[in-house]
Amino acid sequence: MSQDIYFFSGTCYQGIKETDKFENYKSLMLDQYLPIRQIAKKVGISIQTAFDWRHKIMSGLKVPVKGFEGITEIDDVWFLYSQKGRKGLDYARKRGGSKRRGDNNFQVKLLITTDRKSNRDMSVVRIGRIKKSDLERKISGKFNDTCVIVSDKHRSISAFAKAEKIQHVNFKASNHTAGGEYHVQTINNLASRLKTIVNHQLRGVSSKYLQSYTNWFDYKEKVINSVTTENEMNNQLGQNKSAWETYINIENSYKEFIENLSVRTYRCPTKRNWSSSRKSSVGSATKGYI
């Protein structure tokens, strides 16, 4: 890849000086999931640099889905609210959480929508029970005439399917399937692997960065069988002119997400500032925090 790409304004390459190490770092991210300390040691960079590079790269990996066709599964995956790494909290459970079982306001909801042709959207939509508005915000208008939505008996999904005039096959969550090809096993498989990576291989991530790590996972899943994987990644990262703005505004976007799509309280903002960061806007929060 030409080194001119490192001077592309707006991409994740903006400001990168150690280009050879950055290339090595990128290759390792494409190959495996490593905790920050391990990848920093392998590449020969500081832990802070390893953290920054990871989030710059992840900020450039989100690819919006164009549409769905045929049987399309929808389900929400739960992650316990975490404030891992947030300094200054004056209570012991810095990682958040709750002893209450079931759906509650400490559960971060990742909405997964996927057809059987790997057209997929994985979006963190709120903390607490998902609403019809969450589905409308993320996937409305993306279903063609052949679509059949499959899900458990979630009222918000049923209401969404009715409003979009899409055939909907549902089942009791305890049954796991409506029979035959009508199931959500594709999502269950994705969710199981993502949770293993986030909670075990990476030793947990802050809710602030859950969408970023989901983007990384989703990207790797989509290109895993490609023979030109690294070139595809280079092209995408080089063409994504919004990656830098996404990266420097993660804290602002997270603040909006907490204030508008949860009942949690936004506390202890990070103190790193960027000269070109945009102003906070309530409207942007309705699109998700990444």
N, C-alpha and C positions, 0 to 999 in steps of 0.2 A: 504493500500500500504506500502510495506517495506520502511523503512527510508533509506536503502542503496541507493535508487534511487537518493537521494539528493547529492550523491558524484559522480554521473556519469559525467565524463568530457565531455563537449561539449553540454550537454542538458541545458534546461532552468533552471534546478535545481542547476546548478553550483553556488556555493557561497552562497546558501540560508542557513541561520542559524535558523531563527524563523519558523521552519517547520509547526507547528500547525497553525500559522497565515497564512502561505502561502497556506496551504490546504483550509482554510476558504476562502481566497481570490479567489482561483481557482474555488471553488464551486459557489461563488457569480457571477463570470464571466460567468459561464456556465448557470446560472439561469436568469440573467438579465443584461441590459446595464446601468451602473451607471457612472456618472461623477467622475473624480478622487477624488475630495474632499469628496464626499459622501461615496465612497467605503473605503477611508482612515479612515474616522470616524467610519464606521461600523466594520472594522477589528482592529482598534487601532494602526495604523502605521502612519508615516509621509507622507505628500503629495509626497515628492520626492521618498520615498520607494514605495508608491502606483503606481507612474508613472513608475518606473523601473520594478516592478513586472509585470505590465500589458504588457509592451513591451517585456519582456522576454517570457512570456506565448504566446503572439501573434506570436513571432518569431518561435515558435515550432508548429504552427497550420496549416501551408500551406501544402496541400497534392496535388501533381501534378496529373492531370487527366490522366488516362491510354489511354482512347479513347472514341470516340462517335459512336453512332449507330442510325439508323432510322432518323426521322425528327430532325434536329439540328438547333436551332435558334442562330443567331449571331447579336449583336448590340453593339453600344458604348454608354456608359452613361457618362454624363458630370458633372464635379464638378468644381466650380470656384477655380482657383489657390489661395492657401492660404499659408501665411508664419506665421501663428499663433504661438506665443511663441518665435519667432526668435528675439533675442535681438541685438540691435545695428543698426537697420535700421534707415536711416536718412530722412525718409519721412513718412507722416501721415498714409497712408494706409498699415499698417504693415501686413495685412492679404491678400495683393495682390488684384486682381480683375480688372474689366474693366466695363465701362459703355456701351461698344459696345455690340450690340445684335448679336445672331447667333454664328456660329462656328468661333472661333478666337484663338489667341495664349495665351489666359488666361484660356482656358478650358482644364482641366486635363481629359484625356480620359481613362475610365475603360472599357476594352473590355470584354464582357460577351459572352461565348459560352456554350450552354447547350442543351442536348437532352432531350427527354421526360422521361428518366429513371434516371434523376438527376446526370448524368455524366456531370460535370461542371468545367469550368475554368473561373476565374474572375481575370483579370490581368490589372494593370495600365500600359499602354504602351507608352504614350507620352503626351506632352502638345501641343495642336494644332490638326489639322486635321489628323485622322489616315491614315496610308499608308499600302499598300499591304505587305511591309516588316514587319510591326508590327504583322500581322496575321501569316506570315510565321515563325516569331521568336517564337510565343507562341503556335500555334496549328497545324502547318504543320505536315502531316503524321499521324494524330490521328483520321482519319475518315475511317470507314470500308466500305465495298461495298454496304451496305444498306442505307448509308447516303444521305439525301437530305437537303441541306442548305437552310434556309429560312431567308430572311433579307429584309430591304428596298433597294431602288435602290442606294446603295453606290458603287461608282466605284471601290474602293479598295477591297470590298468584292466580287464583280463580277469578278474582275481580279484574285483574289485568288482562287475562285471556279473553274475558267477556268484552271488555272495553275495546280490545284490539281486533275482536271478531275472529279469533283463532280457535280451532278445535283444541279441546283440552281433555286429556286423559289423566285422571288422578287416582290415588290409592291411599289407604291408611299408611302412615309412616312405619308402623310396626310390621306391615306386610312386605315392604321394600320393593314391591313390583305390582303392576296391574295385570301381569301375565304376558308371556311371549316377549315381543320386542319392546313392550312398554314398561320401561324401568329407568332408574337413574344410576345404573352401575358405572357408567362412564364418569359421572361426577364423583361417585363414592371412591372410585379408584384414584382419581386426581386428588381428592381431598386427603385420602390416606397418605399418599406420597408427599404432598405438600406439608402436612402436619409433621410427618417424620423429619423432613428437612428443617423446617422452622424450629420445632421444639426440641429436637435432639441433635442433628448434625450441626446446626448453627447455634444451639443452646439458648434458644428463645430470642425474639426480636421485639422491640418496642412497637406498640400499636401505631405510633407515628410513621414507622417505616414498613408496616405490613404490606401496603400496596406496592411499594418498591420491590420487596422480596417476591411478591406474587408475580410481578412483571418479569423478573428474572426467571422464575420457575416456568412461567407460561411460555416465555421465549424459548427456553431450552427444550421444552416439550414439543414445540412446533417444528424445531429444526433438527431434532435428535437423529433423524435418519437421513439427513441431507449430506451429500458428499462435498458440498461447498459451504459448509457451516460457517467457517471463519470469515470467508469473503462476504457472505450474507450479513453477518454481524457488522463487519467493517462498513459495508454500504449503508446499512440502516443507521448506524451511529453517526456516520458522516453526513447523512442527509437530514437527520432530525435537528432542525434549527431551534426547537423549543426546549431542548434538553437542559441547557444552561439555566434558563429561567425557571424550569421545573425544579432543578437542583437547588438554586439559591432561595427558592420560595417554599421549600418543604415546611418550614416552621410556620409561616403565615397560613399556608393551606391547612395544616394540621389544626391551628387555632380556630379557623373558620369551621372546620369539620366538627371539633369538639363543641363549639358554641351553637351550631345550627343543626347538627345531626346526632346529638346525644344529650343526656342529662348530666354528664360529667362536668367537672369544673376545670377550666384551663388554668394550669399553674406553672410557675417557674420556667418562663421562656428561656430558650438558649440565648447566649450573649454574642454569638457570632453575627456580624452584619455584612451585608453586601451592598455596594454603592448603587447597583442597578436594579435592586429588587423592586417589584411592583408594589403598589399600595394594596392593602387588604380589601377584599370586596365580598360582601355577603353573597352576591350572585354566583361567584366562582365556587363557593362551598356546595351549592346545590348540584354541582357536577362531580362531586367526590373530591377527596383531598389530594389526589394525584391526577 
